[in-house]
């Protein structure tokens, strides 16, 4: 009887195990492998690195490789450190805990030998020393470029200005009007983030066409004939291609315009085409801001609703201003040799309100102003944005904090918008953190400005807004 009872119990147990196995999810619902891309911001311990608040755990089985122009190279855990751009493949174990089965390090990004170019956003402070061959420092491209007697210089300001603007020579202002002119450089990046410059060249400003909207489109302010509400219109000649609703609270519009105007660097006056920066708060539920080539900035209501203080907003605006002054749309068109896109606004009746700005602008071939430029250009706008807020007395540490907030509150959404996409926020936030670690001692920002009464008054006047 005992043997029979035991046999029965084993059969019952076997049935339960079979039922449990049948109830388990099949391969189709297995844990999906994910990829994370960003800059290592901290080394937590021997087996853990961090990208902002996300901890990436490794085991002896984790594969680590580095990639450069010559191919792949095996690396060890000990080789990983802050500042490295990595792509991790694995799976989430918890909210901020990621198991990395494989890590690929972009060794090209980690190279100390760098070269770049940017349009000066302010007048050089030591122009005489630069042209005379003496030791000097130049603020450009979000870096400090250190020049020595060994630096090769092609810096004939009189010749460059005369070629680009003959009128400037006749007024004797050639040496004082370099904001807006291009600087190309190469050198070695030091541990403090400064560039020991080996070669520097002064070039002409961007052409006037670089600041124009494509296809002859203009952005103008208007009113909807039926409702009387304030709008902005995208016009091509007399035809309205699309409209966006302006946020109706006047004090909110005025605050953003005043803040934006206060952040404009001197480089805005050195462009070959006169720029009028305009700041419009538009009704849009995505956390985003958009800068158009002509100096028009569109700030979504959802961005203002999500932003935590004035320092964060100042950084976002400075970043977007840099996109305009560095002619990023024009550079992408010419450097990537992209095909010209015809003006085709599919599915949008003439004069209708724009539902998705990214789709609308994609019809003009400038979707990148909404969905993000190439990483190199986004990083440049971030460097210049940080530099600009520091010069205006704001705490730059609020910039990566905003990225963390976006990830924390809205990171589970999948969207192409630059300021609300988890991957973009992770990449941007980690880059900003590394940039601050490299170039700016944290202690100097303890007394920097984070908020203002004007910002709080704006938020009160704004009230609750829809955020998606």
Residue pairs with C-beta under 8 A, 6 or more apart in sequence:
31 91
32 91
33 89
33 90
33 91
33 101
34 89
34 90
34 91
34 92
34 98
35 87
35 88
35 89
36 51
36 54
36 56
36 87
36 88
36 98
36 423
36 426
37 85
37 86
37 87
37 88
37 423
37 426
37 427
38 51
38 52
38 85
38 86
38 426
38 427
38 429
38 430
38 431
39 51
39 82
39 83
39 84
39 85
39 86
39 427
39 430
39 431
39 433
39 434
40 49
40 50
40 51
40 80
40 81
40 82
40 83
40 84
40 86
40 430
40 434
41 50
41 51
41 52
41 82
41 430
41 433
41 434
41 437
42 49
42 50
42 82
43 49
43 50
43 80
43 81
43 82
44 50
44 55
46 77
46 78
47 57
47 58
47 59
47 77
48 55
48 56
48 57
48 58
49 55
49 56
49 58
49 80
49 86
50 56
51 86
51 426
51 430
52 400
52 403
52 404
52 407
52 426
52 429
52 430
52 433
53 96
53 404
53 407
53 408
54 96
54 97
54 98
54 426
55 96
55 97
55 98
56 88
56 90
56 98
56 99
56 100
56 103
57 93
57 97
57 98
57 99
57 100
58 64
58 77
58 100
58 103
59 99
61 101
62 77
62 100
62 101
62 102
62 103
63 101
63 102
63 103
64 74
64 75
64 76
64 77
64 79
64 80
64 102
64 103
64 105
65 72
65 73
65 74
65 75
65 102
65 103
65 104
65 105
66 72
66 73
66 74
66 75
66 79
66 104
66 105
66 106
66 107
67 73
67 104
67 105
67 106
67 107
67 108
68 107
68 108
68 111
69 108
73 107
75 105
79 105
80 86
80 103
80 105
82 434
82 437
83 110
83 434
83 437
83 438
84 105
84 106
84 109
84 110
85 105
85 106
85 109
85 110
86 103
86 104
86 105
86 106
87 103
87 104
87 106
88 98
88 100
88 102
88 103
88 104
89 100
89 101
89 102
89 103
89 104
90 98
90 99
90 100
90 101
90 102
91 98
91 99
91 101
92 98
92 99
93 99
112 188
112 189
112 190
113 186
113 187
113 188
113 189
114 186
114 187
114 188
114 189
114 195
115 184
115 185
115 186
115 187
116 141
116 143
116 184
116 185
116 186
116 380
117 141
117 182
117 183
117 184
117 185
117 203
118 140
118 141
118 142
118 182
118 183
118 326
118 380
118 384
119 180
119 181
119 182
119 183
119 205
119 206
119 267
119 325
119 326
119 327
120 140
120 178
120 179
120 180
120 181
120 182
120 183
120 267
120 270
121 179
121 265
121 266
121 267
121 322
121 325
121 384
121 388
122 139
122 179
122 265
122 266
122 267
123 176
123 177
123 178
123 179
123 266
124 130
124 138
124 139
124 178
125 137
125 138
125 139
126 136
126 137
126 138
127 157
127 175
127 178
128 175
129 135
129 136
129 147
130 136
130 138
130 147
130 153
130 155
130 200
131 153
131 155
131 156
131 157
133 149
133 153
134 149
135 146
135 147
135 148
135 149
136 147
137 144
137 145
137 146
137 147
138 144
138 145
138 147
138 183
138 197
138 200
139 145
139 387
140 183
140 185
141 183
141 185
141 380
141 383
141 384
142 380
142 382
142 383
142 384
142 386
142 387
142 435
143 193
143 194
143 195
143 383
143 439
144 193
144 194
144 195
144 439
145 183
145 185
145 187
145 194
145 195
145 197
145 200
146 194
146 195
146 196
146 197
147 153
147 197
147 200
148 196
148 197
150 198
151 197
151 198
151 199
151 200
152 198
152 199
152 200
153 199
153 200
153 201
154 199
154 200
154 201
154 202
155 200
155 201
155 202
156 202
157 174
157 175
157 178
157 202
158 169
158 174
158 175
160 181
160 202
160 203
160 204
161 168
161 169
161 174
161 177
161 178
161 181
162 168
162 169
162 174
163 204
164 181
164 204
164 205
164 272
165 177
165 272
168 174
168 177
177 270
178 202
178 270
179 265
179 266
179 267
179 269
179 270
180 205
180 206
180 267
180 268
180 269
180 270
180 271
180 272
180 325
181 202
181 203
181 204
181 205
181 270
182 202
182 203
182 204
182 205
182 206
183 200
183 201
183 202
183 203
184 200
184 201
184 203
185 195
185 197
185 199
185 200
185 201
186 197
186 198
186 199
187 195
187 196
187 197
187 198
187 199
188 195
188 196
188 198
189 195
189 196
190 196
191 438
192 438
192 439
193 435
193 438
193 439
193 440
194 439
205 270
205 271
205 272
206 271
206 272
206 327
206 330
207 272
208 272
208 273
209 273
209 330
210 272
210 273
210 293
210 327
210 330
211 271
211 272
211 273
211 275
211 293
211 294
211 295
211 324
211 327
211 330
212 273
212 293
212 294
213 219
213 292
213 293
213 294
213 364
214 293
214 341
214 343
214 364
214 365
214 366
215 236
215 342
215 343
215 364
216 236
216 237
217 234
217 235
217 236
217 241
217 343
217 364
218 234
218 235
218 236
218 294
219 232
219 233
219 234
219 235
219 278
219 292
219 294
219 296
220 232
220 233
220 235
221 230
221 231
221 232
221 233
221 246
221 280
222 230
222 231
222 232
222 233
222 243
223 229
223 230
223 231
224 231
224 243
229 245
229 246
229 248
230 245
230 246
230 248
231 243
231 244
231 245
231 246
231 353
232 243
232 244
232 246
232 280
232 282
232 298
233 240
233 241
233 242
233 243
233 351
234 240
234 241
234 242
234 243
234 354
234 360
235 241
236 343
239 350
240 350
240 351
241 343
241 345
241 348
241 350
241 351
242 345
242 348
242 351
242 352
242 353
242 354
242 360
243 351
243 352
243 353
243 354
244 280
244 282
244 283
244 284
244 298
244 353
244 354
244 357
245 282
245 283
245 353
246 253
246 280
246 281
246 282
246 283
247 253
247 281
247 282
247 283
247 301
247 462
249 461
249 462
251 457
251 458
251 461
252 281
252 304
252 458
252 461
252 462
253 279
253 280
253 281
255 454
255 455
255 457
255 458
256 279
256 281
256 299
256 304
256 313
256 317
256 458
257 278
257 279
258 454
259 279
259 310
259 313
259 314
259 317
259 454
260 277
260 279
260 297
260 317
260 321
261 277
261 279
262 392
263 314
263 317
263 318
263 321
263 388
263 389
263 392
264 277
264 321
265 321
265 325
265 388
267 325
268 275
268 277
268 295
268 321
268 325
271 325
275 294
275 295
275 324
276 295
277 295
277 296
277 297
277 321
277 324
278 295
278 296
278 297
279 297
279 299
279 317
280 296
280 297
280 298
280 299
281 299
281 300
281 301
281 304
282 298
282 299
282 300
282 301
283 300
283 301
284 298
284 300
284 301
284 302
284 357
285 300
285 301
285 302
285 465
285 466
285 467
285 468
286 300
286 302
286 415
286 417
286 420
286 468
287 300
287 302
287 303
287 306
287 406
287 410
287 417
287 419
287 420
287 467
288 300
288 302
288 303
288 370
288 417
288 418
288 419
288 420
289 297
289 298
289 299
289 300
289 303
289 316
289 317
289 320
289 419
290 297
290 298
290 320
290 357
290 361
290 369
290 370
291 297
291 298
291 320
291 321
291 323
291 324
291 369
292 298
292 324
292 366
292 369
293 324
293 327
293 329
293 330
293 366
293 369
295 324
297 317
297 320
297 321
297 324
298 357
299 316
299 317
301 462
301 465
301 466
302 465
302 466
302 467
302 468
303 316
303 419
304 313
304 458
304 459
304 462
304 465
305 462
305 464
305 465
305 466
305 467
306 405
306 406
306 409
306 410
306 467
307 313
307 316
307 402
308 398
308 401
308 402
308 405
309 398
309 450
309 451
309 455
310 394
310 449
310 450
310 451
310 452
310 454
310 455
311 389
311 394
311 395
311 396
311 398
311 399
311 448
311 449
311 450
311 451
312 398
312 399
312 401
312 402
313 455
314 389
314 392
314 394
315 385
315 386
315 389
315 394
315 396
315 398
315 399
315 402
316 385
316 402
316 419
318 384
318 385
318 386
318 388
318 389
319 381
319 382
319 384
319 385
320 381
321 385
321 388
322 380
322 381
322 384
322 385
322 388
323 329
323 369
323 373
323 377
323 381
325 384
326 377
326 380
326 381
326 384
328 368
328 373
328 377
328 380
328 381
329 366
329 368
329 369
329 373
331 377
332 338
332 368
332 373
332 374
332 377
333 365
336 374
338 365
340 365
341 363
341 364
341 365
343 363
343 364
344 363
345 360
345 363
345 364
346 363
348 354
348 360
348 363
354 360
357 370
358 367
358 370
358 371
358 416
358 417
359 367
361 367
361 369
361 370
368 374
370 416
370 417
370 418
371 416
371 417
371 418
372 378
372 416
372 418
372 424
373 381
375 427
378 418
378 428
379 431
382 399
382 428
382 431
382 432
382 435
383 435
385 399
386 396
386 399
386 432
386 435
386 436
386 440
389 395
389 396
389 399
390 396
390 440
390 445
390 448
393 448
393 449
394 448
394 449
394 450
395 445
395 448
395 449
395 450
396 432
396 436
396 440
396 445
396 448
397 436
397 442
397 445
398 450
399 429
399 432
400 428
400 429
400 430
400 432
400 433
400 436
402 429
403 425
403 426
403 428
403 429
403 432
404 425
404 429
406 419
406 420
406 422
406 425
407 422
407 425
407 426
407 429
410 420
410 422
410 467
411 422
411 425
412 422
413 420
413 422
413 468
414 421
414 422
415 421
418 424
419 425
436 442
